[in-house]
Amino acid sequence: MLNIKSDILKGKKIVVCVTGSIAAIETPKLVRELRRMGAEVHCVMSDNSQQIIHPYVLEWASDNEVVTKITGKVEHVKLTGEVPDRADLILIAPATSNTIGKIAYGIDDTPVTTVATTAFGNIPIVIVPSMHISMYNHPILQENIKKLKQHGVEFIEPRIEENKAKFPDVQKIINHVVLKFTKKDLKGKKILVTAGATIEDIDEVRYIINRSSGKTGVWLAEEAYKRGADVILIRGKTSVEPVYPFKDVKVRSANDMFNAIKDNITVDIVIHSAAVSDYTTNKKDEKISSENKINLELLPTTKIFEKIKDMNKDVFLIGFKAEYKKSKEELIEGAYNKLKLAKADLIVSNDIGRKDAGFEVDTNEVYVVDSKKNVKQLKLAHKRVIANQILDMIK
């Protein structure tokens, strides 16, 4: 999760429907997270779900009155009917086998199924099944799921564990929702992103590595994917794992990364944010004894960034340059010199000497320099925010 408040879902109205699965105890967390992302959330509960969690919990989580029955106020119409401020998404989480079957056959005898019937074909519906594994694997249920998918209903796969189809991690559901609402302004673009630190082995036990979490690169890849791009991520060691199903190529050394880039260079855009080691060693195929002094010879690695335009002269190339306790003028000058050497289009420069920016933390502040030495400062923000600002500049 972002671990910060965000407005990524601001202006979106989401109806979260809850049915009688024990997984309903997870729904308040989901509702709170949707609100943290900026969404307006309304909750609808079946009778059976109210035997598991009290409506007051969801009223607190959503900050809205909870619909527990359909009355003369026609709650289902106000939420999902042909009205100006109707919902943007119906999210049924958790959904029982009973509820899925009823929706598949147009039965609406609970507040949840009535809302689903009213919304069907007009508002996107996402269903999160949660039940015992034998119920989930039942051929009739699978037929019902297939039938609903054919009508445009989306399903988020449960987590299979302990003979149960369990409620997935809340972040997985959030990712799915965010992906649906993200503008697809990079659709049709193929983007290669590098991330993380490369490893240069000294022997079978020891190695040299740069200080890099890889967060910026991984999150750049994720944000580009959410915006519709065809993404290839080539990464060394990272502290975070990508959550979307784009091509994810793991490498170890600088040479491995160089070869992986060559193999995947037929793209429109390359964002080279990896912390590639500047030096390697003549690796020993043994464990060097720690009892004796050794002299370690460091050998320069290939300057990958400077070779990318040689591989594909038409690629739009963005690089990163980390400096340590430099002035604004030095950051800009160093970035521009690197840009000219690589014939790049943009360079992102930052000072890793700051505690709130650079390596390992979730925030950064950078200067983006172009080929005409124009400079744009991206002020201190979460690295995902910085990632989207960089993608906006590329677009």
N, C-alpha and C positions, 0 to 999 in steps of 0.2 A: 504494500500500500504506500501511497505517497507520504503518509505521516505528517501531512500538512493539510490545511483547509484549501479547497480548490473550487473554482467556478466552472469546471469543465462541463457540468450538467446544469448549469444555471439556465433557467427558463424552460426546463423540461419538467413535465408533470408525469409522475410514475405512480401507477396503482399497484401496490404489492398485495397479492391475494394469498391467504394462508389457509391450508387445509389440515385435516386431522392426522398428521404424521408427528411422531415424537420430535422430528427435526425442526418443528415449529419453534423450539427453544432457541434456534439459531437466527430466526428471522429478525428479532430486534437489532442484532448486530448489523445485519444487512441494511435495514432501514436507516440506522444511524450513519452508516458509511455512505449511503446514497445522498443523505442530507449534507454530509461533509463535502461531497462533490458538488453541492449546489442545487440538487434536485428538490422539487416540491413533491412530497410523498404522501399518498393517501392509502390507508389499509382497509382491506375487506376480509372478514373472517367467516368461515363456516361454523356451524354449531359445534362440530367435533373438535375443531381447533381451539375453541374456547374452553374445552376440558383440559387442555394442555398448557396454554398460557392465557392470562387474563387480558381482555381488551385494553385495560389501563396501561399495560406495558407498551403496547404498540401506539397508544395515544401519546405516551411520553416520548417514544422513539421518533414518531413522525411529526409531533406537534400539531396533529389534526385529529378531529373526531373520527373514531373507527366505525365503519359500517358493519354491523353484526346481523342486520335483517333488512330486507327490502320493505319499505313502508310507503305510505302515500306521498312521501317526499321524492319518490322515484330516484333513489340514490344511484342506481345503475345507469340511468339515462343522463343524470347530471355529470357522472364521471366519464362515460364512454359513448353517449349518444351523439346525435348531430347537433352539438352545441359549440359555441365559439372557443370555450376554454377546456375542451375535453382532454383526456389524457393522451400523452405521446407514446406510452408503452404500458402494457399489462404484463406484470411479472408474477407468475404463480410459483411461490417458493415457501415451503415445499408443496409438491403436488402428489397426492396419493393415486394409486391405481384406480380407485373408485372415481375420483374427479376427472382423471384423464379420459376414462371410458365415457363418462357423461358428456364431456365436451366434444368427444369424437362423434357422438350420436345426437348432439343438439339438445341434450336434457339439461334443464336449468331449474333445479329444485333446491339450490342453496344460494346464498348471496354471491359466492365465488363463481358458480357455474352460470348464474344469471348475468353477471358482469362479463364473463367470457363470451357468452352467446351474443350479448349486445355489441361487444367490440369486434367480434369475429368478422374478418374480411375488411375491416375499416381501420383498425388500430393494430400495430404489431403486438403479437403475444409471444412471450418467452416462458417456457415451462421448465421447472427444476424438479424432476422426479426424486422421491426419497421413500424407500420401503425395504422390506426384506428381499433378499436376492431372488428367492423363488417366485415372489410376486412380480418382480421386475423382469425376470426371464420368461414369464408366462407368455405363450405365443399369442394369445388374444391381446394382451397389453401391447406387445411389440407391433401387432397389426394396427392397433389404435394409434400408436406413436407414428408409425409409417404413414397412416392415413392423414393425421394432422400435419405432418411435415409436407405432404403433397399439397396441402391447402395453405402453406406458408408459415405455419406455426414453427417456432424454433425451440430446440431442446438443449439444455446444458447437461452434459453427461454427469451422472452421480459418481461419487468416489466409492469404488468397490472394495470393501474391507470387512472382515469378520462375517462373511456370508450376508452382508447387507449392502444395499445400494444407498450409501450415505449422502447426506447433504454435502455438496462440494465446498471447498474453501471459499469463504466470502469474497476473497480477492478475485477468484476465477469468475464469479458472477458479475462483480463490478467491472472487470476487464471486458466481459461480453457486452454489458450495457454501454460502457464508454465507447467501445468499438462501433456500435450501432449508430451512435450520435455524432461521431467525429466526421468532420467535413473530409471528403475524399478528393482534395485538390491536388494530390500527387498521383492520382490514378493514371496508369500508363507509363509511369517512370520506373526505371530499374535502378536501384540504389545499392551500392556496396559500402558497408560500414565496417571499419576495423575498430577493435576495442581491446582493452586489457593490457597486461604486461607479458612480454615474451620472457622465456626462461632459457638461460645459457648454462649448460651443465659443466661442472668442473670435474666431477667424477660420478660414480653411481649413487652418491648420497647428497652431494653438495651442488649448489648452483648459484648463479647471479641473477638477480631480478630487480626491475624498477619498482618503485612505490606507485602503484596505480590500482584503483578499485575496479576500473572498467565501467563504472556507472554511467558516465557520460555517453560512451559508445553504445552500450546496451540500450540505454533509454532513447538515444537518437534513432536506433534501429526500430525500437518499438513504436515511437511516435510517427516515424515515416510509414511504417506498416499500417498503423491506425488511419493514416491519411490516404491510404489506397495504393502506396508504392509496392512494387515487387522488390523485396528486401533480401539481400545476402549479408549475413553478419559473419565476419572472420575475427575470431577472438583468441587471445592468449588467456592467461589466468585472470579471472574476474571474481568479484565478491558477490555479484548478483547474477541470476539466471534469467534469460529471456522468457516471457510468458506467452508469447504468440508463436504460431507455427510457421515462421519463415525459415529459410535455409540458414542453418547455424553450423559453421565450420570451425572446429576447435583445432588450434595449433599450439605448438610448444615454443619453438625457437624463432629468432628473427628470420632465418632462412626458410623455415616452414611457412611463415606468414608471407614472405616474398613469393614463394611458389604458389600458395593458395590464391593470392591476388592475381598472379598471372593466369591461373586456371579459370578465374571468374571475372576477367576484366571487361567482358562485353556488356557494359552497363552504360547508363547515361550520366550517372553521378557517382563519385567516390568521396566518401567522408573518412579521412584517415585520422582517427583519434587515438589509435593504439599507442601505448608507451613502449615503443620498440627499443630493445637494448642496443646501445651504441657499441658494445664490446661483446666478444665471445672468447672462448678459450679452446685450447687443444684438450678435449675431454679425455680423461684417463678411464679405461674400461676396467676399473677396480675401485676399491675404497682407499683413498690416500691415507696413510697412517698419520694420526694427529700427534705423534711423538716427535716428529722432526719438523724443522722449519722448511717451508717451501717457497719458491718464487713462482708467482702466478703471472704468466704472460697474457696480457689482454690484447686481442686482435680486433680491429674495427670491423663492424658488420656493414652490409650494404645499406646505403641511404635509400630506403624503400621509397620514401615520398618523392625523391628527385627522379625516380625511375618510372613513375606511374604514367606520365604523359608520353614516355617512350613506348609504353605498352599500348596506349590508346590515346592518340593525340586529340580526339574529339571529346573526351570525357570532361565534365565539369568537376574540378578538383578543389576540395576543401581540406586544409590541414590544420593541425593544432600545434602550438608552440608554448611549452611551459617554461617560465622564467622564475628565478628566485630573488625576491626582494629587489625588484627593478622599478624605476619610475615609469610613469605613463609614457613618456617620450621614448624610453628605452624599450618598453614592451612593443610599441608601435613600430619602431625602427627595426627591431629584431624580427618581427613578424613580416615586415615588408621585404627584408633581405631574403628570408626563407621563401616567400612567395615567388620572388624573381628567380631564384635558383631552380625551383621546381616548375616554373611556368604555370603556377597554380592560379585559381580564380579568387579564392578567399583564404585567409589565415585567421584562426581564432587564437588569440594570445591571452594568457592569464598569469597571475603571480601566485605561485604555489607557496610563497612565504607567508601568506595570510592564513590565519587559523580557520576562517569561515569560508574559504574558497580553495579549490584545487583538489589535491589527493584526498581520498577516503571519506570526505564529508559529502553531504547531499546537496550543498549549495555551491554556487560559483559566481564570479563576476568576471566578464571577459571584454576584450576589445576585438572587433572584427574588422580586418583590413582587406581592401580589395586591390585590384591591379592598378588603379589610379591613385592609390594611397588614401582613398576615402576611408574614414574610420567611423564605426558605430560602436558605442559603449552599450553593452547589455548589463544592466545593473544587477546587484546581488539578488539572486533568486534561486529557487529549486532548480536542479539540473534538468528536470523535465521541462520546466518553463524555458530555460535557456535553449534546450534542444529544439523546441517549437519555434522560438524566435530565429534560430539559425535556419531552420527549414523554411520559414517565411521569407528570409532573405534569398535563399536559393530559388524558391518558387518565383 
